[in-house]
Amino acid sequence: MKALLCIVILIICFNNFAAQGVVTSFRAALLSSPNENNAKVYQVYKKGEVFFVSEESIKEENESEFYETIDRSGRTAYIKKEYVKIIYNDERENSQNISYFHPKYGHDTTDFRLEEPIPSTYPFESREFSRLNVSLSLGSNPKDPYNYQVNTKSKDFSFDTGLKIIFQKKIEYDKVDRVYFGLYSSISSVTNEITFSTEEVARENRSTLKLGPILSFDFYKTHKHLLNLGTGFTWNYHRSVIKIQDNTDGSEERIFNGFSISPFVLSSFAFREIIPGTDFTIGSELNFQLPHSQTTSNEKALNRFWSEEDKLNQDLRLQALFFLGFNTKY
């Protein structure tokens, strides 16, 4: 007799709760009444869980903000409509989102999880994080030699070596300590040695000072490693000292100067906390050297070497750099 009674109750419940819904928010509470302020929480569903919904509560004329359902104990309960997608098995499902997003805040406000690794100042928010990177760089030689009027026998170009310093601060709206903006600076030099057919030699010492803004983002971050991507541009000051050693008339030294702009992109990988507060970093950088010229105010003495234009012209070049150094955060 009891078994028959249970079957009848199940049939009645199935008829009243024949529709099904699926939870689209991270968590959704089953409440004792459709009044959030005074209701008790009977049960909490996780995202993706399927449950029965009252047929009456899914009708269009029902203006309540809640669907009626039952909890695991068989008690009548209520769940907010915005957390649920009704399974119609027809085209009506196309108008429903499969994930919940709050209309004002643009994210799932029931998702209370924190992104790892948790900021070191948690549970307090700090807006004062700063980051300093100091590194040594080695790259391809981007400098075109002077257009000499004497036939050349050989050209010897050195690598571009330099020192890079980047200072950045965390952007104010960044809540998870990943976006930084700051100042990029570097100084580098190369040496070109040109041997002419007459066995005379020209040595070019070319230096560049760079300064400009940089925006970076921590693409991947754990307690042990950090992958950072950055971009920006620099204003460049170029200084070139050219010394020609002549076999008969001695030597001549002239100085050329000029300015240019260079966009760049870079990536770095850090091994975090190798010593407290300090990371070891390695990375690469691509510089887009835009065309520019360098001029001089020095008069020519060894006229047969120098061109009539008398400029150091630089064509468009893509320079690849590799660097290693240290990050410190404070």
C-alpha angles and dihedrals in degrees: 000000000000091000091053091050092052091051091052091050091050091050091051092048092047091052093048094044101036096134122082133214135189125216113245099179126077090251132004126189126220106220131202092231139011089256111093095194096059104023127110121227109244098176142344124230124206125224112282097023115136122217141165121269129198112258090222094057095056095055115114093238090059104098097181119123089226139069118222116234140142130256127226090275093055095253120142109257139174132225128189113258094223089065094054139072113201115224104229097156089221140079093291088081090067090073093056127083119237091211128043120242123176108241093225104035098034097226141075103283091192091063103095097170119125121224113247133273094044113224112263092240095055128167086028122061120233122197095180104077112139129184129202124192124189117181145157118236136206123186150146120297108257097180122109111212123243115278098249122193093220122084113257127227100190142351126213118192124188127211120267107255126182155138122259127197122184124183119188140169129207112260111250098236093049107107098178101050099246110110120073134176127190152111127316119202134169143161122205141164142196134189125220119191118194120192114198127213088255089060091249116135136220119197119198119196105192121188131181130195115198131193130169150116124292132193118196139180130201098231096179126019135174133154090270106031140037130192113196129187123195144174139183142117137257138215106227133207113200125199122180127184113197120190121185120196109208121197095222111017100043120238140316130204125195132177124219125192136187148148135234145161125240127189114208144184125201143177130198136187119208132200099212129227098359081157122010110288094001132098128196111228137194124180153144135240137196118208122193104212106204120209115275142148137230122213135193138212093203116109120237119251103168094050097176091069100047127079124235091244089052096198136123103235121196121198125207108289137176111218124197119206134184123198143179130191147109137299123206126186127201 
